[in-house]
Amino acid sequence: MDKNLLGILACPVCKGELLYDSTNLELICRFDRLAYPIIDEIPVMLESRARRVGEEEL
């Protein structure tokens, strides 16, 4: 994941900061507890494609 791109991306729901999970290839919003997938190096920033993140994953 490009560090410059990560610096300008924000959660589409709350506009908060996203954390990069290199293991699962996801961008995670801690506030909304949503994980957005990264497919073919492209973040899919759609709430409908995000998965809920459990407390233990944060």
Beta strands, then each sheet from edge to edge (+ up, - down):
strand 1: 19-21
strand 2: 26-29
strand 3: 34-39
strand 4: 42-43
strand 5: 51-52
sheet 1: 1+ 2- 3+ 4-
sheet 2: 1+ 2- 3+ 5-
end
